Amino acid sequence: MEMYIHYKSLPEGKDLHDVIGELNEVLEDVGSVCGGEAGRIDLDLEDERANPKHAQVAVKAYLQRAQFPRDTTVEIGCMEIGVYE
C-alpha cells in the first residue's frame, strides 16, 4: 500500500536526505521510503495485512516532532489528512 507525504518545505535545519533516513527508522519493519518527486515523499507499507492507520499515526507523529510546516499532509487510500489534524 502506498502512502504519500505532501510538503511545501522541509523543517528548518533538515534536508531531504535527513528526512528520508528518519522516516525509514520510524517505519523500520512496516515500510520504507520508495521514492517521490518535488514536494512529495512516497512510502511503501510492506505488510498489506497490517492496519495502515498504525503507520499513518507513526508518520504523523514523526512529522509533528520534526516540526514540518502546518500545510503538510499525509495521503493514504486517496484521503489527505493534515499532519496536525
LOMIKOL-903381 format. One record per residue: z, x, y of N, C-alpha, C in turn; residue number from 1; residue in three letters. Coordinates in steps of 0.05 Angstrom, whole numbers, padded with zeros to 5 digits, always signed. Example, Ala and Ser with C-alpha at 12.3 -4.5 7.8 and 13.67 -1.06 7.14 Angstrom:
<sites>
> n_up_n_east_n_north_ca_up_ca_east_ca_north_c_up_c_east_c_north_minu_baba
> +00156_+00264_-00114_+00156_+00246_-00090_+00156_+00264_-00066_1_ala
> +00142_+00257_-00045_+00143_+00273_-00021_+00157_+00258_+00001_2_ser
</sites>
This chain:
<sites>
> n_up_n_east_n_north_ca_up_ca_east_ca_north_c_up_c_east_c_north_minu_baba
> +00000_+00017_-00023_+00000_+00000_+00000_+00000_+00018_+00025_1_met
> -00016_+00010_+00044_-00018_+00026_+00069_+00002_+00015_+00090_2_glu
> +00012_+00034_+00106_+00029_+00027_+00128_+00019_+00045_+00151_3_met
> +00019_+00034_+00175_+00008_+00048_+00198_+00029_+00049_+00221_4_tyr
> +00030_+00071_+00235_+00046_+00074_+00259_+00027_+00076_+00282_5_ile
> +00028_+00057_+00301_+00011_+00057_+00324_+00028_+00068_+00348_6_his
> +00019_+00089_+00361_+00034_+00100_+00383_+00015_+00108_+00406_7_tyr
> +00026_+00108_+00430_+00010_+00117_+00453_+00018_+00146_+00460_8_lys
> +00043_+00153_+00454_+00052_+00180_+00459_+00074_+00187_+00439_9_ser
> +00077_+00213_+00435_+00098_+00223_+00417_+00124_+00228_+00433_10_leu
> +00147_+00229_+00420_+00172_+00234_+00434_+00171_+00261_+00448_11_pro
> +00185_+00264_+00469_+00186_+00289_+00484_+00197_+00311_+00466_12_glu
> +00184_+00334_+00466_+00192_+00357_+00450_+00182_+00357_+00422_13_gly
> +00166_+00337_+00414_+00155_+00337_+00386_+00125_+00337_+00388_14_lys
> +00113_+00351_+00369_+00084_+00349_+00366_+00078_+00334_+00340_15_asp
> +00053_+00328_+00335_+00045_+00313_+00312_+00053_+00326_+00286_16_leu
> +00052_+00352_+00285_+00060_+00367_+00261_+00089_+00362_+00254_17_his
> +00106_+00362_+00275_+00135_+00357_+00271_+00139_+00329_+00260_18_asp
> +00126_+00309_+00272_+00129_+00281_+00264_+00120_+00277_+00235_19_val
> +00098_+00289_+00228_+00088_+00285_+00200_+00107_+00297_+00180_20_ile
> +00118_+00321_+00186_+00137_+00333_+00168_+00162_+00316_+00165_21_gly
> +00172_+00306_+00187_+00196_+00290_+00186_+00192_+00263_+00172_22_glu
> +00169_+00251_+00176_+00162_+00226_+00162_+00160_+00231_+00132_23_leu
> +00148_+00253_+00124_+00146_+00259_+00095_+00174_+00262_+00083_24_asn
> +00193_+00274_+00098_+00220_+00276_+00089_+00233_+00248_+00086_25_glu
> +00229_+00231_+00105_+00240_+00204_+00105_+00229_+00188_+00081_26_val
> +00204_+00192_+00075_+00191_+00176_+00053_+00192_+00190_+00026_27_leu
> +00203_+00214_+00025_+00203_+00231_+00001_+00193_+00220_-00025_28_glu
> +00206_+00201_-00038_+00199_+00191_-00064_+00182_+00166_-00063_29_asp
> +00179_+00153_-00040_+00166_+00127_-00039_+00139_+00128_-00025_30_val
> +00132_+00151_-00013_+00106_+00152_+00001_+00103_+00178_+00016_31_gly
> +00081_+00179_+00031_+00075_+00203_+00047_+00055_+00196_+00069_32_ser
> +00053_+00214_+00088_+00032_+00212_+00108_+00006_+00219_+00095_33_val
> -00015_+00202_+00099_-00040_+00207_+00085_-00064_+00210_+00104_34_cys
> -00058_+00209_+00130_-00080_+00213_+00149_-00074_+00199_+00175_35_gly
> -00095_+00192_+00189_-00092_+00179_+00215_-00115_+00185_+00233_36_gly
> -00112_+00177_+00258_-00132_+00182_+00279_-00117_+00182_+00305_37_glu
> -00130_+00185_+00327_-00116_+00186_+00353_-00100_+00160_+00356_38_ala
> -00074_+00163_+00360_-00057_+00140_+00365_-00047_+00126_+00340_39_gly
> -00053_+00136_+00317_-00045_+00123_+00292_-00038_+00143_+00271_40_arg
> -00016_+00139_+00257_-00009_+00155_+00233_-00010_+00136_+00209_41_ile
> -00025_+00144_+00188_-00027_+00128_+00164_-00008_+00138_+00143_42_asp
> +00006_+00119_+00131_+00025_+00125_+00110_+00016_+00111_+00085_43_leu
> +00020_+00124_+00062_+00014_+00112_+00036_+00040_+00108_+00021_44_asp
> +00047_+00083_+00015_+00070_+00077_-00001_+00062_+00078_-00030_45_leu
> +00072_+00097_-00044_+00062_+00104_-00071_+00070_+00084_-00092_46_glu
> +00094_+00073_-00092_+00103_+00055_-00113_+00097_+00026_-00105_47_asp
> +00076_+00015_-00115_+00068_-00012_-00109_+00090_-00033_-00117_48_glu
> +00107_-00026_-00136_+00127_-00044_-00145_+00151_-00045_-00127_49_arg
> +00155_-00024_-00110_+00178_-00023_-00092_+00173_-00042_-00069_50_ala
> +00195_-00053_-00059_+00194_-00071_-00036_+00185_-00055_-00011_51_asn
> +00163_-00061_+00001_+00154_-00046_+00024_+00172_-00049_+00048_52_pro
> +00190_-00069_+00048_+00209_-00072_+00070_+00228_-00048_+00071_53_lys
> +00235_-00036_+00049_+00253_-00013_+00048_+00240_+00010_+00063_54_his
> +00215_+00016_+00057_+00201_+00038_+00071_+00197_+00031_+00100_55_ala
> +00192_+00006_+00107_+00188_-00002_+00134_+00214_+00003_+00150_56_gln
> +00236_-00005_+00139_+00262_-00001_+00152_+00268_+00028_+00156_57_val
> +00263_+00045_+00136_+00268_+00074_+00138_+00250_+00086_+00159_58_ala
> +00225_+00078_+00161_+00207_+00089_+00181_+00215_+00080_+00208_59_val
> +00222_+00054_+00211_+00230_+00045_+00238_+00256_+00059_+00247_60_lys
> +00274_+00064_+00229_+00299_+00078_+00236_+00292_+00106_+00245_61_ala
> +00274_+00120_+00231_+00266_+00147_+00239_+00254_+00146_+00267_62_tyr
> +00235_+00127_+00272_+00221_+00126_+00298_+00241_+00121_+00321_63_leu
> +00262_+00105_+00315_+00282_+00100_+00336_+00299_+00125_+00341_64_gln
> +00307_+00138_+00319_+00323_+00163_+00322_+00308_+00185_+00337_65_arg
> +00282_+00186_+00331_+00264_+00206_+00344_+00258_+00199_+00373_66_ala
> +00265_+00175_+00381_+00261_+00164_+00408_+00231_+00161_+00415_67_gln
> +00216_+00148_+00396_+00189_+00141_+00403_+00189_+00121_+00425_68_phe
> +00168_+00120_+00441_+00167_+00101_+00463_+00169_+00072_+00453_69_pro
> +00177_+00054_+00470_+00182_+00026_+00463_+00156_+00011_+00455_70_arg
> +00133_+00020_+00463_+00108_+00007_+00455_+00098_+00015_+00428_71_asp
> +00112_+00031_+00413_+00105_+00040_+00386_+00109_+00017_+00367_72_thr
> +00089_+00013_+00349_+00091_-00009_+00329_+00087_+00002_+00301_73_thr
> +00096_-00013_+00281_+00092_-00007_+00253_+00076_-00030_+00242_74_val
> +00054_-00024_+00227_+00037_-00045_+00215_+00039_-00042_+00185_75_glu
> +00044_-00065_+00172_+00044_-00066_+00143_+00035_-00094_+00136_76_ile
> +00016_-00096_+00117_+00006_-00122_+00109_-00006_-00137_+00132_77_gly
> -00020_-00124_+00150_-00034_-00137_+00173_-00014_-00149_+00193_78_cys
> +00011_-00142_+00191_+00031_-00151_+00211_+00041_-00127_+00227_79_met
> +00040_-00129_+00253_+00051_-00108_+00270_+00078_-00116_+00281_80_glu
> +00097_-00097_+00279_+00124_-00102_+00288_+00132_-00080_+00306_81_ile
> +00144_-00087_+00329_+00154_-00066_+00347_+00176_-00050_+00335_82_gly
> +00177_-00025_+00341_+00197_-00007_+00330_+00226_-00016_+00337_83_val
> +00229_-00027_+00361_+00256_-00034_+00370_+00261_-00064_+00367_84_tyr
> +00245_-00079_+00352_+00250_-00107_+00347_+00268_-00111_+00323_85_glu
</sites>
